[in-house]
Amino acid sequence: MTVQYKVLKPHDVQAAQSHQEFALDVLLGLSKSPKALSCKYFYDAEGNGLFQKIMELPEYYLTECEFEIFRDHRAGIAELIGSSRFNLVELGAGDGQKTRVLIEHFLGVGLVFRYVPIDICEEAVEELLQALEHYFPALQIEGLVSEYFVGLKWLSNQVRDRNVVLFLGSNIGNFSHSEARVFLYSLWNALNDGDCVLIGFDLKKDIRKLTMAYNDSQGITAEFNLNLLRRINRELGGNFDLDQFKYYSAYNVYSGAMESFLISLKQQTVCIDMLNQSFSFDPWEPIHTESSHKYLTSDIIELAEETGYEITEQYYDSRRYFVDSLWQVRKSKAT
Ligand SMILES: C[S@@+](CC[C@H](N)C(=O)[O-])C[C@H]1O[C@@H](n2cnc3c(N)ncnc32)[C@H](O)[C@@H]1O
């Protein structure tokens, strides 16, 4: 058996640290004005399960678009990646369902690679490794439970194999444009000249289509957001009353992002035992939970140029809702 499951630090130390980071981020986020919680904390075991349900929703077009792109263009992607041995590193891999389309094809055409999924959610990594072991028993895998940047640091200390990095499913959309620049530049720093990066960008489109994707009729996206408060109750001893917060998501035409919030329905005070702190909410006061930025092709070209990459190919779905953009690291082009 070739599947390995790796954490970057001794497990108990890592768990205690991430628990403390969660507590600190909640303290900072609920103390500032306007209040905010980071979307990276959506993904505990329950949140991960809810996100898998979101990906199956008819309104959530992103998953189907990326499946279509990979089915239609896997051969072209494999050709452009090239045949010498590489690490296939996936940042925020989630359940890796779409990646399986690529892995199957890469193995089929005889590419030699090690798959390295990196995800902050331990349950996601465990489930992904089990599924891959089942589907591809001969695949060499090393899964990492870690934050993107910790994973990148690990990556840059690795033996200098060629790297192909996947950053799929609009994960990049959770960064503002300036954060995306910093992120991509850090990635560039961790990589070598000629390494490849395949990034999923959700494109700007009819605002009704965008709005429906984040306001599904079954209320699963609302549950996914509310689970963040449930997680605070569970892990930090909070007493959020989930019936007193309502999910709201709308497109901001100026930032070009779907912006999601949990809105307090009344004047209320919430205590969080582990922080030894209470937080008061005005009626209709929002907690910002997520921004999902949408792109124009011109934004993507600019972003690649600014951060030291050369665009090799842009793969669109048939409706041009989504693009997977294949870039190559150019060390001589650094800005
Ligand atoms: C929206 S899901 C997308 C999953 C997958 N990329 C896809 O396209 O289906 C985001 C994934 O990224 C992970 N994630 C979010 N923020 C992260 C961070 N800062 N570091 C590492 N993983 C993160 C989550 O745990 C989750 O599995």
The ligand as an SDF file (V2000), in Angstrom:
LIG
                    3D

 27 29  0  0  0  0  0  0  0  0999 V2000
  -14.5780   25.3420   -1.3790 C   0  0  0  0  0  0  0  0  0  0  0  0
  -13.7540   23.8660   -0.8740 S   0  0  0  0  0  0  0  0  0  0  0  0
  -13.1110   23.3810   -2.4620 C   0  0  0  0  0  0  0  0  0  0  0  0
  -12.4870   22.0440   -2.4760 C   0  0  0  0  0  0  0  0  0  0  0  0
  -11.8280   21.6470   -3.8110 C   0  0  0  0  0  0  0  0  0  0  0  0
  -10.7250   22.5480   -4.1470 N   0  0  0  0  0  0  0  0  0  0  0  0
  -12.8250   21.6080   -4.9400 C   0  0  0  0  0  0  0  0  0  0  0  0
  -12.6440   22.3520   -5.8940 O   0  0  0  0  0  0  0  0  0  0  0  0
  -13.7620   20.8220   -4.8650 O   0  0  0  0  0  0  0  0  0  0  0  0
  -12.3530   24.5650   -0.0630 C   0  0  0  0  0  0  0  0  0  0  0  0
  -11.3870   23.5420    0.5560 C   0  0  0  0  0  0  0  0  0  0  0  0
  -10.2050   24.2510    0.9250 O   0  0  0  0  0  0  0  0  0  0  0  0
   -9.8670   23.9790    2.2770 C   0  0  0  0  0  0  0  0  0  0  0  0
   -9.3090   25.2160    2.8340 N   0  0  0  0  0  0  0  0  0  0  0  0
   -9.9450   26.3980    3.0130 C   0  0  0  0  0  0  0  0  0  0  0  0
   -9.1080   27.3190    3.5130 N   0  0  0  0  0  0  0  0  0  0  0  0
   -7.9040   26.6860    3.6460 C   0  0  0  0  0  0  0  0  0  0  0  0
   -6.6360   27.1080    4.0920 C   0  0  0  0  0  0  0  0  0  0  0  0
   -6.4370   28.3680    4.4960 N   0  0  0  0  0  0  0  0  0  0  0  0
   -5.6140   26.2190    4.0830 N   0  0  0  0  0  0  0  0  0  0  0  0
   -5.8140   24.9310    3.6570 C   0  0  0  0  0  0  0  0  0  0  0  0
   -7.0090   24.4710    3.2280 N   0  0  0  0  0  0  0  0  0  0  0  0
   -8.0370   25.3380    3.2160 C   0  0  0  0  0  0  0  0  0  0  0  0
  -11.1630   23.5600    2.9410 C   0  0  0  0  0  0  0  0  0  0  0  0
  -10.9470   22.7300    4.0710 O   0  0  0  0  0  0  0  0  0  0  0  0
  -11.9240   22.8870    1.8080 C   0  0  0  0  0  0  0  0  0  0  0  0
  -11.6730   21.4970    1.7750 O   0  0  0  0  0  0  0  0  0  0  0  0
  1  2  1  0
  2  3  1  0
  2 10  1  0
  3  4  1  0
  4  5  1  0
  5  6  1  0
  5  7  1  0
  7  8  2  0
  7  9  1  0
 10 11  1  0
 11 12  1  0
 11 26  1  0
 12 13  1  0
 13 14  1  0
 13 24  1  0
 14 15  1  0
 14 23  1  0
 15 16  2  0
 16 17  1  0
 17 18  1  0
 17 23  2  0
 18 19  1  0
 18 20  2  0
 20 21  1  0
 21 22  2  0
 22 23  1  0
 24 25  1  0
 24 26  1  0
 26 27  1  0
M  CHG  2   2   1   9  -1
M  END
$$$$
